[in-house]
């Protein structure tokens, strides 16, 4: 196939060049085709990464292009690791990641398990459940901001109707205690269907004969669930947790739209802090160091997790 | 085939010709960059006269306030050629001057006999000078603006409310002269039923993302005794930023937020304030003066129903207001600086400035604002004049952005989130600002 393509390319090219093309090996031709992609990746992914690493050791500020750039060594890193506000932002991020993953996994798996029963109309319900995931985060953020509105929001009205608390007292986005949960609720609403889809794929991949054998052995439904369903779906669940964990660690849009990090700094996750330092305070070198720290943290944790995932898969 | 070829060639020639004509016609078009708000629309209207007079077309690049700084500071930092003229925020002047983004206008002003003495002094210092209080000009004062207050004159004049208020507080319900009075009025209206609707005391700035809560809190803090630095020793902030009076000022702002704002008003700035007032939610409304022409015209709350007052006095009698507004500058990366300077010259003209005011812009030219007819020209004209006489501005240092971000965080953490004390917030602010100036090598 590759040889035929090489022949076609050679035929369409001028003779001196064609001779060279004919002489290209399969491997060479493969490299020829993927090189534009590699170059593009280098330009938009790898180069900025190395550039950010370089900047992280400097005092460079993007709004002062004429200023002399000084090498600060590890001073930016030291300052970040000793900054109490950064650690508070990391704690907020950890809180957000933990609760969203926990809720999304529990609800997502439960929904997948129910959908897998193939009850009447399950296709319709599956489609309906998937709707939030298909919306843009910008739309979702604005939509929920209105729902949470204490004076006219439907959410406040429903809670007020159920609890008897006046709706103006239910200030989901303004109250320090409630604001973090308001984001967890929206993220869970939006991304649980994604976890559900992956779990559903896992459940559907379990061969039917295993359940038939369990039936023969008179295993109870509960026993089948603990001994077959959960262990066999576990790699898929773990994969969903990995994807959502990485995504939520760098969550920005939803938080920015709903609370902007407030009230105060209550919901200021790491990505919001990073944006403020980089594009509002213009501390480019400092924020590059912070971005590298976040990158290393996510990369390191994801690697450890992937090793655990591989072990589970091998069992 | 031949006819198709002819048709194609004809079309191509027509397109080329029309593009060439269009290029010639718009070769001198200037692009003016500003925020997307009511005064910008007035400027579009005003600039039609400039095109008529000079034949130079005007294009406008307006960006919502939330993205205004990000968008245009990025443009300037990347030496972009999008903007020939820019109406940049007052805080940008230091950075724009030091980084060479703006053309220095001293020689041009001298040549065209444009004198800065002809403009309101506070606007010259605020919008044009860097370093401050030196005759180095980087902009022409373009849009005077200041934080002031509007109130529901119709509610204030209800006899039953006047009676109840007098009995409760011992003075006549009217525009407050002090912050204590302002709080009493706000408390009086908070959660009151008026015309069958629950209303609230006041809408104040609480926004966290850009500059909102700083503009609002500073409006109070100045009059309580806050100072940015030791007047005798620049950048010495200890005992000034966090003075006992400044602490009291910040405590007052929090008390006003806690007692008297509408539910959920934890991230409120210009737009949210206007919405709260227009929808009849609040008795008083803190906002920049640029919002006043729009509110005056509003069918529900404007006309006879609205009144205006200057930012009240602090406990010691001091009275200041937060400066807003902008100057117009020529971008140093523009290829059309000559035409851009023509626009600045035209804009400085007295008749143009008078029309600017009549269209809804706020002129900074003495000849306009000191005209005896000016105070009566609009119901808010006197409040604007009085406010402009007491203005103070935020740091205009090249590092204004991290300075602003620090105050946004410290104020919001205390006022809205209730974390720590006012003293903690201001002590923290001294620490943050000291770090910024140390990074800049100024301390």
Contacts between the chains, C-beta under 8 A, distances in Angstrom:
chain1	res1	chain2	res2	distance
A	59	B	439	7.4
A	62	B	77	5.7
A	63	B	73	6.2
A	63	B	77	5.0
A	63	B	95	6.3
A	63	B	99	7.1
A	63	B	401	7.2
A	64	B	95	7.8
A	64	B	99	6.2
A	64	B	398	7.2
A	65	B	77	6.3
A	65	B	79	7.8
A	65	B	99	6.9
A	66	B	99	5.9
A	66	B	100	6.7
A	85	B	409	7.9
A	149	B	264	6.3
A	150	B	263	4.2
A	150	B	264	4.2
A	151	B	262	7.4
A	151	B	263	6.0
A	151	B	264	6.8
A	168	B	263	4.0
A	168	B	264	7.9
A	169	B	263	7.6
A	171	B	263	6.0
A	171	B	264	5.3
A	171	B	266	7.4
A	173	B	264	6.8
A	173	B	266	6.9
A	173	B	267	7.5
A	174	B	263	7.6
A	174	B	264	5.1
A	174	B	265	7.5
A	174	B	266	3.6
A	174	B	267	7.7
A	174	B	416	7.3
A	176	B	417	5.1
A	176	B	418	6.7
A	176	B	419	7.8
A	259	B	267	7.6
A	260	B	208	5.4
A	260	B	209	4.5
A	260	B	267	6.2
A	261	B	208	6.5
A	261	B	209	7.7
A	262	B	208	4.3
A	262	B	266	6.5
A	262	B	267	6.0
A	262	B	412	6.0
A	262	B	416	6.5
A	262	B	417	7.1
A	263	B	208	7.6
A	263	B	266	4.9
A	263	B	267	7.7
A	263	B	412	6.9
A	263	B	416	4.4
A	263	B	417	4.5
A	264	B	208	7.8
A	264	B	409	7.9
A	264	B	412	5.1
A	264	B	413	3.9
A	264	B	414	7.7
A	264	B	416	5.8
A	264	B	417	2.5
A	264	B	418	7.7
A	264	B	419	5.5
A	265	B	409	6.2
A	265	B	412	7.5
A	265	B	413	5.7
A	265	B	417	7.2
A	266	B	417	5.7
A	276	B	405	5.9
A	279	B	70	6.2
A	280	B	69	8.0
A	280	B	70	7.7
A	280	B	401	5.9
A	280	B	405	5.4
A	281	B	401	5.3
A	281	B	402	3.8
A	281	B	405	4.9
A	282	B	73	8.0
A	282	B	401	5.5
A	282	B	402	7.2
A	283	B	402	6.7
